[in-house]
Amino acid sequence: MNKFQLMVFDLKHSFPLAARILKEELGVFGMLHCFLCFGWRQLWQKPFAALQRQNPISPAEALTRHQLEPVLILDAVLGLDLKLSQERTRSVLKRIVGESGARFIQFAVKNPPPEAWHQKSVSAKNEFAQKGLQQFFNAEAEVVSAPNAHFAFDVKACHFVGLARELGRPDLAPLFCGADETLFNRPELKVLMTREETLAQGHDRCAFRFQWDESETSD
């Protein structure tokens, strides 16, 4: 994954999704007001300017900043410019980040359509999932064995969590966890995901556990 691919994703998916959600949440004029304020803030607001780095930032951090920056700016627009309550601001951000993040997972991993996924064997699903982990630049993950799970992995480090804490905004980190919940809660996928520990909540890992629906899989 590189910055050009992220920009393509933004144009094709993130921006249209954000526009639809903002229109639903704020109405047409509220959406337009939001976009105008966002564009203005994007010109001068530099969310990462205060972070000190002795060495050049890594490609993974640079790409994560690209995804985190619009969330930081939109948070300011909704709360400071549009005067939404903290609860309302968080609700709108949760929808946008969750739906856009879910779409990004599908974009990065190139998930097969549900009907093709259901026909895969358990071993084929595990192999596909393991390869998919390699596409995510914002986390350091390792496959693990876990009871009662067909596939499991632990995330030991997450750039979203690290950057949010450095910026004094750890409250924003759980928004990005919502992408996984948004995606895997879709009933057509027939995938059960559990994640009882997360870095965003202060644990030392994100413990992802998956159970595949075997009722339609091949032998």
N, C-alpha and C positions, 0 to 999 in steps of 0.2 A: 504494500500500500504506500502511495506517495501523495504529495500535496495536490498534484494535478487530479488524481483520482478522487480525492476528497472534494475538490472544487466541482468536479463533474457530479458527484453525489449531491452536493449542496444544491446545484442548479436543478437537478432532475427530481430530487426528493425532499431535502430539508426545507428549502424555501417554499415550495407549494404546500407542504404539510403545515408549516408554521402559519402561512397565510390562511389556510382553511380553518385552522383551530382558532386563530385570532379573530377571524370573522364570526365564527360561532360564539366565541366568548365575549367579544366586545362590540359586535356589529360592524357594519361597513366603515362608518366614520371613525370608530375607535381603532379599527385595524389600520386605516390610513394615517391616523394620528400617531399610532405606534411606530409605523414604518418611517415616518418623517423624523420622529425623535431618535429612532435607532440609527438612521443614516447620519444625523447630526452628531450623536455621541460617538459613532464609529470613527469620525474624523479626528476627534481629540482625546477620547477616553482610551488610555493605554493600561489595561488591567494588570499587566505583568511588569510594568516599569519598575515597581518597587522591589522585585525579586533580584537578589544578588547571585550572580553565577561567576565563579572564578574561571571556569572553562566554558567553551561553547556548549550550548545545550545539545542534547542528543537528538537524533532524528525522531525518536519515539516521543520525546517531550515536545518537540516542535509541532508534531502532528496533533498531539493531545491539546496543546494550546490552541490550535486552529479550531478544534471542536468546542473547547471550553469558553473561548472568548465571547462568542455571540450570546451564550447563556448569561455570562456576567453582565454584558451590556443590556440584554433584554430584562434582566432582573432590575437594573437601575431604571430603565424606561417605565416598566410597569409600576414600580413602587414610588419613584420620585417624580416622574413626568406625568403619568396618568393617575397618580394618587390612589392606586388600588391598595387595599389592605394587605398586610403581610400574608394572611391566609389565602386571599384571592390570588395574589401574585404567585404564591407557591403552587396553587392549584393549576394555574395556566401553564407555568413552567413545567410542572410534572407531566401534563398532557403532551406538550411539545417535545420535551426531551425523551419521554417514554416512547412515543410513536416514531419519532425520528430515529432514536437509537435502535428500536426494533427493526426498522427498515434498513439501518446501517448493518446490523448483524447479517441480515439476509443478503445484502449487497456484497459484503466482504466474504462471506462463506459460500455464497451462491447456492443457497439451499435448493434441493430439488422440490418440485411441487408435491403437495401432500400425498397424492395418489402414488407417486413414484417412491416417496419416502416410506410409505406403509408397506411396500413390496420388498423392501430391503431386509435382509436377515439381521439378527442382532449383531453379529460380528461385523457386517458391512456398515451398520449404523455407527458402531463404535469406531471403526476405522475412519469413516467420514468425519465424525465429531473430533477425533484426535487431530486430523489434518486441519480442520477448521480453526483450532486453537492457534495455529501458527500465523493466522491472518490478523491477529489483534495486537497492534503495536502499543496499546495503552496499558497492557497488563503482563505480568510475568506469571505464567501458570504451569502446573505440572499435573499430569494424569496420575491418579492414585486409585487404590482399591478401597472399596467401601461396601459394607454389608447392605443388602437390599437395594443395590443400585446396579443398573446395567452399565452405566458409564459415570465416572466421577473425576473431578479435577479440583485442585485448590489454587486459588490466586493468592500469591504471596506478596505481590506489590502491584499497586494501581496508580498510574500517573494522575488520574482524576482526583483520587483521594489525597495524594501527596500535594498536588498543586492547590487544591481547595483549602487544605490546612495551612499551607504557607501563606495564602492570601487572607487568612483569617475568616474564611467562609466554609468551614467544615459542614455547615448545614446544606450546602449545595451538592455534596458528594452523593447522598442517597438518591438524588434525582437520576443519576446515571445508572444506578442499580435497577431503576424502574424499567429500563429498556428490556432487560431479560424477562421480567415479569410480564410486560406487555406482550412480548413475542410468544413466550411459552404457555401463557394462559389461554391462547387461542384454541378452542376445542377441536378445530379441524386438524391440528397437528398431532393430537393424541400422544402428547409427551408430558410426563409429570416431572416438573423440576422442583426440588426443594433446596433451600439455601438458608440454613439456620444461623450461620455465622457470616458476617461481612466485615471487611476492613473499615467501611464507612461507619459502622456501629461501634468500632473500637476493638474488634477482635483481631487476632493475628493472621487471619486468612479469610477469604471468601470460599466457603465450602459448597461447591456446586455438585448436586447429586441428581442423576436422571434415571428415570425408568421409561423404557420404550413400551408402547402398546404392541404386544406380540400377536394380537388376534388376526392381523392381516399380513404378517410378514411371511416371506418365503422360508423354506427350510435351509 
